[in-house]
Amino acid sequence: MNNVSHKRSPAAVERAAQRDDAAGGGTGGMNEARLVVQPIDSRETFKDKAYIALKNVIVSMDIYRSRSEIRLDERQLAQDFGISRTPVREAMAQLEREGFVRSVPRRGIYVVRKTKREVVEMIEAWAALESMAARLITETALDADIAGLRRMFATFEGDKLHAKLDEYSEVNINFHQTIIQLSGNHTLIRLAENLFTHMRMIRRQTIGEDDRVDRSIRDHMNIIQALETRDTERAEDLVRQHALGLAQHVQKHVDYLD
């Protein structure tokens, strides 16, 4: 007797998994917030693509402006992506390990809002990493790369700064990421990457509070000058104090994290 193995194509396996998901059903709260995502159109590494898509959506959300919980519906996300639930489940497991979501027994998976204490600790850790990056920049970075930092702020002068607050917020975030990248220290860059992904959400929220935007631009100009003149000690100190200033602001004024 001949044993013939019929191996299905990856596309057939995926379609079968989607049919199984559809048959499985699922429940969700009527008033719960829902993430809006785009379908995943490639059949390469569904888990990685789902992870990147979910992380990008979470990071872009203003999760600290509202106190409403944001629940992730695994079944709905799989349908929106156009893939089975398994890679979505794997992606959310990775996001939970990184501290972006939390699993609540018998309730589901929710986007994480950090507590005030957690946010302050992240900023303090960032201050240590970024100040070391500033030191390394003064020792090894090219003049042309440092000049790029000044060009970031060329369009923000006088009243234009407040008129373009949202745009400035993104430039502010890019500035701090660039400081890390220009260090040239790959271990430092890896350590800072996930940390800053959490921090960018709180930076976006706090930049318009109090008079932080005016102080921010002054601090940045002083930092750039210290980097340009290769003043290592001053650059390191300015970057550290700039970050710790954000930590102090959060500790004293950011009540919505309590």
Secondary structure as the mmCIF struct_conf table of DSSP 4:
data_model
#
loop_
_struct_conf.conf_type_id
_struct_conf.id
_struct_conf.beg_label_comp_id
_struct_conf.beg_label_asym_id
_struct_conf.beg_label_seq_id
_struct_conf.end_label_comp_id
_struct_conf.end_label_asym_id
_struct_conf.end_label_seq_id
HELX_LH_PP_P HELX_LH_PP_P1 LYS A 7 SER A 9
HELX_RH_AL_P HELX_RH_AL_P1 PRO A 10 GLY A 24
TURN_TY1_P TURN_TY1_P1 MET A 30 ASN A 31
STRN STRN1 ALA A 33 ALA A 33
BEND BEND1 GLU A 44 GLU A 44
HELX_RH_AL_P HELX_RH_AL_P2 PHE A 46 SER A 60
BEND BEND2 MET A 61 MET A 61
TURN_TY1_P TURN_TY1_P2 ILE A 63 ARG A 65
BEND BEND3 SER A 68 SER A 68
STRN STRN2 ILE A 70 ILE A 70
STRN STRN3 ARG A 71 LEU A 72
HELX_RH_AL_P HELX_RH_AL_P3 GLU A 74 PHE A 81
TURN_TY1_P TURN_TY1_P3 GLY A 82 GLY A 82
BEND BEND4 ILE A 83 ILE A 83
HELX_RH_AL_P HELX_RH_AL_P4 ARG A 85 ARG A 97
TURN_TY1_P TURN_TY1_P4 GLU A 98 GLY A 99
BEND BEND5 PHE A 100 PHE A 100
STRN STRN4 VAL A 101 VAL A 104
TURN_TY1_P TURN_TY1_P5 PRO A 105 ARG A 107
STRN STRN5 GLY A 108 VAL A 111
HELX_RH_AL_P HELX_RH_AL_P5 LYS A 116 THR A 140
HELX_RH_AL_P HELX_RH_AL_P6 ASP A 143 ARG A 151
TURN_TY1_P TURN_TY1_P6 MET A 152 THR A 155
TURN_TY1_P TURN_TY1_P7 GLY A 158 ASP A 159
HELX_RH_AL_P HELX_RH_AL_P7 LYS A 160 ALA A 163
TURN_TY1_P TURN_TY1_P8 LYS A 164 LYS A 164
HELX_RH_AL_P HELX_RH_AL_P8 LEU A 165 LEU A 182
TURN_TY1_P TURN_TY1_P9 SER A 183 SER A 183
HELX_RH_AL_P HELX_RH_AL_P9 HIS A 186 THR A 206
TURN_TY1_P TURN_TY1_P10 ILE A 207 GLY A 208
BEND BEND6 GLU A 209 GLU A 209
TURN_TY1_P TURN_TY1_P11 ASP A 210 ASP A 211
HELX_RH_AL_P HELX_RH_AL_P10 ARG A 212 GLU A 228
TURN_TY1_P TURN_TY1_P12 THR A 229 ARG A 230
HELX_RH_AL_P HELX_RH_AL_P11 THR A 232 HIS A 253
HELX_RH_3T_P HELX_RH_3T_P1 ASP A 255 LEU A 257
#
